[in-house]
């Protein structure tokens, strides 16, 4: 202990300089958007590299279970193709069924949180792979989240298990839609609010994305209705939705780019102004 104190006394000027230098960098980053964005990208690059290395190790020990999942998915795809029922399966995503306005990219999740109130994922694709903010992220079973921040080779994803997430979703069999948001409780369920009281809601009905945004196409599976209730004013339903995805066990995902998004957003922003 005495040696540590002596070291601090001997180097107090240098340590004071480092402290003040660090504070000045912090103030610079917070007060300048350009410096802040560069810092975030650098941090994403560093943490992304660490997460990727850790993920490579865990992937090696998890190969058996992941291979089994892929085998099961391939079996299901072959069965669906053979029986020509791809379009009727509510838990299968066929990219060919979407408009040509959408482009798909594959990615692996290298970090996933689901036990917090505001959860994020990290994927091994970034700006160098043409990935940008506000691209949608799905798995073979359904919706996962939205691209939040990007660096050269990595990106963070705002999970649907994030209390700030807002996604437009609807009943599959009608056009009654509302907002999908998470209450911060179970990772198995999310909540769909603002469904009109006149909507024919039933337990077991399928919920899909509504296509009423420039992020997700219409029809991406979300989950099934576990239970529902009217709000305090008894005008709208709040649906408890059991998610198709096991958000605690994700590895392979697909990123959706809406090629027409810039044109749509420009038009909407012009109307709002």
C-alpha positions in Angstrom: 0.0 0.0 0.0 2.8 2.4 0.9 4.4 1.7 -2.5 1.3 2.6 -4.3 1.0 5.9 -2.3 4.7 6.6 -3.1 4.1 5.9 -6.8 1.2 8.3 -6.9 3.2 11.0 -5.1 6.2 10.6 -7.5 4.0 10.7 -10.6 1.3 13.1 -9.4 1.9 15.6 -12.2 1.7 13.0 -14.9 -1.4 11.4 -13.4 -3.1 14.8 -13.1 -2.3 15.4 -16.8 -3.9 12.1 -17.8 -7.0 12.9 -15.7 -7.4 16.4 -17.2 -6.7 15.0 -20.7 -9.3 12.3 -20.3 -11.9 14.9 -19.1 -11.1 17.2 -22.1 -11.6 14.3 -24.5 -14.9 13.4 -22.8 -16.2 17.0 -23.1 -15.1 17.2 -26.7 -16.9 14.0 -27.6 -20.1 15.1 -25.8 -20.2 18.6 -27.4 -19.4 17.7 -31.0 -21.6 15.3 -33.0 -18.7 14.4 -35.4 -16.3 13.4 -32.7 -19.1 11.5 -30.9 -20.0 9.5 -34.0 -16.3 8.6 -34.5 -16.0 7.5 -30.9 -19.1 5.3 -31.1 -17.8 3.7 -34.4 -14.4 3.1 -32.8 -16.0 1.6 -29.7 -18.2 -0.7 -31.8 -15.1 -1.8 -33.8 -13.2 -2.7 -30.6 -16.0 -4.4 -28.7 -17.2 -6.1 -31.9 -13.8 -7.7 -32.3 -13.8 -8.9 -28.7 -17.4 -10.3 -29.0 -16.5 -11.9 -32.3 -13.6 -13.8 -30.8 -15.6 -14.9 -27.8 -18.5 -15.9 -30.2 -16.1 -18.0 -32.3 -15.1 -20.0 -29.3 -18.7 -20.5 -28.1 -19.8 -21.4 -31.7 -17.2 -24.2 -31.7 -18.6 -25.8 -28.6 -22.2 -25.2 -29.8 -21.8 -26.7 -33.3 -23.8 -29.8 -32.5 -26.9 -28.0 -31.4 -26.7 -25.4 -34.2 -26.3 -28.1 -36.8 -29.3 -29.9 -35.4 -31.3 -26.6 -35.7 -30.2 -26.3 -39.3 -31.1 -29.9 -40.1 -34.6 -29.4 -38.7 -35.0 -26.2 -40.7 -33.8 -27.9 -43.9 -36.3 -30.8 -43.2 -39.1 -28.3 -42.8 -38.2 -26.4 -46.0 -38.1 -29.6 -48.0 -41.5 -30.7 -46.6 -43.0 -27.3 -47.4 -41.6 -27.2 -50.9 -42.8 -30.8 -51.6 -46.3 -30.0 -50.3 -46.5 -26.5 -51.9 -47.5 -24.9 -48.5 -44.8 -22.3 -48.1 -47.2 -19.4 -48.3 -49.6 -20.8 -45.7 -47.1 -21.5 -43.0 -47.2 -18.7 -40.4 -43.9 -19.5 -38.9 -41.8 -19.7 -42.1 -40.3 -16.7 -43.9 -39.9 -16.9 -47.6 -38.0 -13.9 -49.0 -39.3 -14.6 -52.5 -42.8 -13.8 -51.2 -41.8 -10.2 -50.5 -41.7 -7.4 -53.0 -38.6 -6.9 -55.1 -38.1 -3.6 -53.2 -36.4 -5.6 -50.4 -32.8 -6.9 -50.3 -31.7 -9.5 -47.8 -28.3 -10.0 -46.1 -27.2 -12.8 -43.8 -25.4 -12.3 -40.5 -24.4 -14.0 -37.2 -25.2 -12.7 -33.8 -22.0 -12.4 -31.7 -23.6 -10.9 -28.6 -27.2 -11.1 -27.3 -28.8 -9.6 -24.2 -32.3 -10.5 -23.1 -32.4 -10.2 -19.3 -32.3 -6.3 -19.2 -35.1 -3.9 -19.8 -33.3 -2.4 -22.8 -31.7 -5.2 -24.7 -29.4 -5.1 -27.8 -27.7 -7.6 -30.0 -24.4 -7.3 -31.9 -24.0 -8.8 -35.4 -20.9 -9.4 -37.6 -22.0 -7.2 -40.4 -21.5 -3.4 -40.8 -21.0 -0.5 -43.2 -18.5 -2.5 -45.3 -21.4 -5.0 -45.9 -23.8 -2.2 -46.9 -25.6 -2.4 -43.6 -27.2 0.9 -42.4 -29.2 2.2 -39.5 -32.9 1.3 -39.5 -32.6 -1.9 -41.5 -34.9 -4.7 -40.2 -33.5 -7.9 -38.7 -35.3 -11.2 -38.7 -34.6 -14.9 -38.3 -36.1 -17.8 -40.2 -38.9 -17.8 -37.6 -39.7 -14.1 -37.3 -38.9 -10.6 -36.3 -35.7 -9.9 -34.2 -35.2 -6.1 -34.2 -33.9 -3.0 -36.0 -30.3 -1.9 -36.8 -29.4 0.8 -34.3 -25.7 1.7 -34.8 -23.0 0.6 -37.3 -19.3 0.5 -37.5 -17.1 -0.8 -40.4 -17.7 -4.5 -39.7 -20.3 -4.7 -36.9 -23.7 -3.4 -36.0 -25.9 -3.2 -32.9 -29.5 -4.3 -33.1 -32.3 -2.7 -31.1 -34.0 -6.0 -29.9 -37.8 -6.4 -29.8 -37.0 -7.1 -26.2 -36.3 -3.4 -25.6 -38.8 -1.2 -23.9 -38.1 1.6 -26.4 -38.8 -0.6 -29.4 -41.9 0.3 -31.4 -43.0 -1.8 -34.4 -46.2 -1.7 -36.4 -47.9 -5.1 -36.4 -51.3 -6.5 -37.2 -53.7 -9.5 -37.0 -52.7 -11.8 -39.9 -56.3 -12.5 -40.9 -57.4 -8.8 -40.9 -55.9 -5.4 -41.4 -56.4 -4.3 -37.8 -53.0 -3.1 -36.6 -51.4 -1.6 -33.5 -48.0 -1.1 -32.0 -45.7 -3.9 -30.8 -43.8 -3.0 -27.7 -42.3 -5.0 -24.8 -43.3 -4.6 -21.2 -39.8 -5.6 -19.9 -40.9 -8.8 -18.3 -40.7 -12.2 -20.0 -38.5 -12.7 -23.1 -41.1 -15.1 -24.4 -43.8 -12.5 -24.8 -44.3 -9.0 -26.3 -47.4 -6.8 -26.2 -49.5 -5.5 -29.1 -51.4 -2.4 -28.1 -54.0 -0.1 -29.7 -56.0 -2.8 -31.5 -59.5 -1.5 -32.1 -62.2 -3.0 -30.0 -64.1 -4.0 -33.2 -61.3 -6.3 -34.3 -62.1 -10.0 -34.2 -59.5 -11.0 -31.7 -59.1 -14.7 -30.7 -56.5 -16.6 -28.6 -54.2 -18.4 -31.0 -54.5 -15.9 -33.9 -51.2 -15.1 -35.6 -49.6 -11.6 -35.4 -47.4 -10.3 -38.3 -45.7 -7.1 -39.3 -48.2 -4.6 -40.9 -45.9 -3.2 -43.6 -46.9 0.3 -42.4 -43.3 1.5 -42.1 -40.3 1.6 -44.4 -38.4 -1.0 -42.3 -40.3 -4.3 -42.4 -42.4 -5.7 -45.3 -45.9 -6.8 -44.5 -46.3 -10.4 -43.2 -43.1 -11.1 -41.2 -44.2 -13.5 -38.4 -44.2 -12.1 -34.9 -46.1 -14.6 -32.7 -49.6 -15.8 -31.6 -52.1 -14.3 -29.2 -51.7 -15.8 -25.8 -54.3 -13.6 -24.0 -55.9 -10.2 -24.4 -57.8 -7.5 -22.5 -59.4 -4.1 -23.1 -57.6 -1.0 -21.9 -59.0 1.2 -19.1 -61.2 3.2 -21.5 -62.4 -0.1 -23.0 -61.8 1.1 -26.6 -58.7 -0.8 -27.5 -57.3 -4.3 -26.9 -53.9 -5.1 -25.4 -52.7 -8.4 -26.7 -50.1 -10.6 -25.0 -48.2 -12.2 -27.9 -46.1 -15.3 -27.6 -43.1 -14.8 -29.9 -42.3 -17.3 -32.5 -38.6 -16.6 -31.9 -36.7 -17.9 -28.9 -34.9 -14.6 -28.3 -32.6 -16.3 -25.8 -31.2 -18.7 -28.4 -30.4 -16.8 -31.6 -27.4 -17.2 -33.9 -28.2 -16.8 -37.6 -30.3 -13.8 -38.7 -31.2 -12.0 -41.9 -31.1 -8.2 -42.5 -33.8 -6.6 -44.6 -33.1 -3.5 -46.7 -36.0 -1.6 -48.1 -34.6 -0.2 -51.3 -37.4 2.3 -51.5 -37.0 3.6 -47.9 -35.1 6.8 -48.8 -37.8 7.9 -51.2 -40.6 7.0 -48.8 -38.9 8.8 -45.9 -38.2 11.9 -48.0 -41.9 12.1 -48.9 -43.1 11.6 -45.3 -40.6 14.1 -43.9 -41.7 16.6 -46.6 -45.4 16.2 -45.5 -44.5 16.6 -41.8 -42.6 19.8 -42.5 
